[in-house]
């Protein structure tokens, strides 16, 4: 059974993980965390979590996921904490950055099965959502999107432990908010599961329109499909394409670079490559001809821009994410004809954002575990 660590004694954790050790150096605002620094708070959260009846009813593998998420939920307060001029302490963005760090720890340092890793990442990323969901511009959409990345029932359990693992005056109010979050999840059909949609077109209509209902099913159906590949260099995207789509036309950024003699590390040249690739894609899109977009596309921003382009031409978009274990990734990249320097690959790995189910009509994960 996977575990982030067999020995869960705090003294061992401080020795095992530098990121845990430095938690004791991170102060917190005494209004919300009168208990003290992040190390004290994290230990209290872990204690509160394992004491919860709902946690005790989970299977051991599920408990390990939640325990790891609780350990890491504030891991990036170290880098985001700021003491304001008025003396208040803030850590804006720590959940988003912490999710990225959790992914790197569980990919590079502690090899973790893909599904387990991404649940831990999602729990870290959204651990504050149960408290703030009703303050979002569109609470229902924020909740539905999160449910397609993380188990909301586990999320509520982690949020409850996060509240119980602190000393503050508004604890009862925050616990009530978590109860409301559970009721909201049930109302939106996403309590402990991803919100489902009748069709891929229904999902994309809801995601791409400000005013939309999740149960609405558009009559119009997509006439052709664009496959958007996603994955780090050396992950095996080309191998996947050759095996599953050998005859489908492809727009390949690597092929354009080779044809034009542009290095992968040439930033200005890469902009030219992307523009040429989009022009090639538009030719196929205007013809409503199915094709593969073959590039790394490891950031959400890049994928969403491409999905918007493809859907403008009424294409159905399938994202296929390909991943190899970290050690294999390094080896496979070095064996590629157009290998990139290890330092560049490391920087790309730092930026990796795994596609979410809500990003396209269909999202497929091809991993080695």
Secondary structure, DSSP 4 states (H G I P E B T S, - for coil): ---S-S---HHHHHHH-HHHHGGGG----TTT-TT-SHHHHHHHHHHHHHH-HHHHTS-HHHHHHHHHHHHHTTTTHHHH-EE-TTS-EE-TTHHHHHHHHHHHIIIIIS---HHHHHHHHHHHHTTTHHHHGGGSTTHHHHHHHHHTTS-HHHHHHHHHHHHHTS--TTHHHHHHHHHHHHHHHHHTT-SSSPPP-SSHHHHHHHHH-SS--TT---S---SEEEEEEE--TTSSHHHHHHHH-TTS-EEEHHHHHHHHT--TT-HHHHHHHHHHHHHHHHHHHHTT--EEEES---SHHHHHHHHHHHHHTTEEEEEEEE---HHHHHHHHHTSTTPPPHHHHHHHHHH--PPPGGGSSEEEEE---
